[in-house]
Amino acid sequence: PMPPQLAFMFTKISPEQKMYMWNVYTLIFVLECLDVVLYWALLKYGLMLGISFGASTATFGVIMIALCIQNVYILHDVIHGAT
């Protein structure tokens, strides 16, 4: 028997919830692509603005790591919740 406090973890998500999570997943993917463009721009124009290679790479890395973690969580929820 399952404790009532854990029952919510095993309920099937609604189609509206699934589409919302797919929209969030799409947003995360777009942001990941834009982070690559930002990195390119920082590498190309950063030195003119006084932004070093290390600062550009650190900025890219911190943003990308956060987005990739959220990517895994959302995709996991969508795949398991939708099936």
C-alpha positions in Angstrom: 0.0 0.0 0.0 1.1 3.5 -0.8 1.1 6.2 1.8 -1.4 9.0 0.8 1.4 11.6 1.1 3.1 10.0 -2.0 0.1 9.3 -4.1 0.4 12.6 -6.0 3.8 11.5 -7.4 2.2 8.6 -9.3 -0.8 10.4 -10.8 -0.9 10.8 -14.6 -0.6 14.4 -15.8 -3.3 16.1 -17.8 -2.9 16.9 -21.5 -2.8 20.6 -20.5 0.0 20.0 -18.0 1.9 18.0 -20.7 1.6 20.8 -23.2 2.7 23.4 -20.7 5.8 21.3 -19.9 6.5 20.9 -23.6 6.3 24.7 -24.0 8.8 25.1 -21.1 11.0 22.5 -22.6 11.0 24.3 -25.9 11.8 27.6 -24.1 14.8 26.0 -22.4 16.0 24.7 -25.8 15.7 28.1 -27.4 17.6 29.6 -24.4 20.3 27.1 -24.7 20.7 28.0 -28.4 20.8 31.7 -27.5 23.4 31.0 -24.9 25.7 29.7 -27.6 25.1 32.9 -29.6 25.8 34.9 -26.5 29.1 33.0 -26.1 30.0 33.7 -29.7 29.3 37.4 -29.3 31.2 37.6 -26.0 34.2 35.9 -27.7 34.0 38.1 -30.7 33.3 41.5 -29.1 34.1 40.9 -25.5 37.7 42.0 -25.6 36.6 45.4 -27.0 34.3 45.8 -24.0 36.9 44.6 -21.5 35.4 41.1 -21.0 38.1 38.4 -20.9 38.0 34.9 -22.4 37.7 33.5 -18.9 34.7 35.7 -17.9 33.0 34.9 -21.2 33.5 31.2 -20.7 32.4 31.4 -17.1 29.2 33.3 -18.0 28.4 30.8 -20.8 29.1 27.8 -18.5 27.0 29.0 -15.6 24.0 29.7 -17.8 24.4 26.5 -19.8 24.7 24.3 -16.7 21.6 25.8 -15.1 19.6 25.3 -18.4 20.9 21.8 -18.9 19.8 20.7 -15.4 16.3 22.2 -16.0 16.3 20.5 -19.4 16.8 17.1 -17.8 14.1 17.6 -15.1 11.5 18.9 -17.5 12.1 16.2 -20.1 12.0 13.5 -17.4 8.7 14.8 -16.1 7.2 15.1 -19.6 8.3 11.6 -20.6 7.2 9.8 -17.5 4.1 11.9 -16.9 2.8 11.6 -20.4 3.1 7.9 -20.7 
